[in-house]
Amino acid sequence: SMALVLLLTFALGVVFGLLVSVPPMIGRMRKIAQLKRKVDEQAYDLEAADRKLTEATTQLTALQAVPNPSQIRENPSDLPSATLD
């Protein structure tokens, strides 16, 4: 009879412990899932920004390779002549 009371008390303690600990576990699991989604979104945004930066760098390099129209002279006579005095 005493063993039955102890067993029943132990079982009730286990059930009560589970009832107390499960809701916070569920809350943590939801928070973890939310944070994982946020990390994935930020990783996608970072990759998009990196692609834009690479494209802008490529365009800048291409623009630097093209001479400035104000620096191009149409007539060779426009070139400054070197005079030795």
URBEL-V269154 format. One record per backbone hydrogen bond with DSSP energy under -0.5 kcal/mol. CO is the residue of the C=O (numbers start at 0). NH is the residue of the N-H. If there is no record, write none. Layout:
BEGIN
co->CO nh->NH
co->CO nh->NH
END
This chain:
BEGIN
co->0 nh->4
co->1 nh->5
co->2 nh->6
co->3 nh->7
co->4 nh->8
co->5 nh->9
co->6 nh->10
co->7 nh->11
co->8 nh->12
co->9 nh->13
co->10 nh->14
co->11 nh->15
co->12 nh->16
co->13 nh->17
co->14 nh->18
co->15 nh->19
co->16 nh->20
co->17 nh->21
co->18 nh->22
co->19 nh->23
co->20 nh->24
co->21 nh->25
co->22 nh->26
co->23 nh->27
co->24 nh->28
co->25 nh->29
co->26 nh->30
co->27 nh->31
co->28 nh->32
co->29 nh->33
co->30 nh->34
co->31 nh->35
co->32 nh->36
co->33 nh->37
co->34 nh->38
co->35 nh->39
co->36 nh->40
co->37 nh->41
co->38 nh->42
co->39 nh->43
co->40 nh->44
co->41 nh->45
co->42 nh->46
co->43 nh->47
co->44 nh->48
co->45 nh->49
co->46 nh->50
co->47 nh->51
co->48 nh->52
co->49 nh->53
co->50 nh->54
co->51 nh->55
co->52 nh->56
co->53 nh->57
co->54 nh->58
co->55 nh->59
co->56 nh->60
co->57 nh->61
co->58 nh->62
co->59 nh->63
co->60 nh->64
co->61 nh->65
co->67 nh->70
co->67 nh->71
co->68 nh->71
co->74 nh->77
co->75 nh->78
co->80 nh->82
co->82 nh->84
END
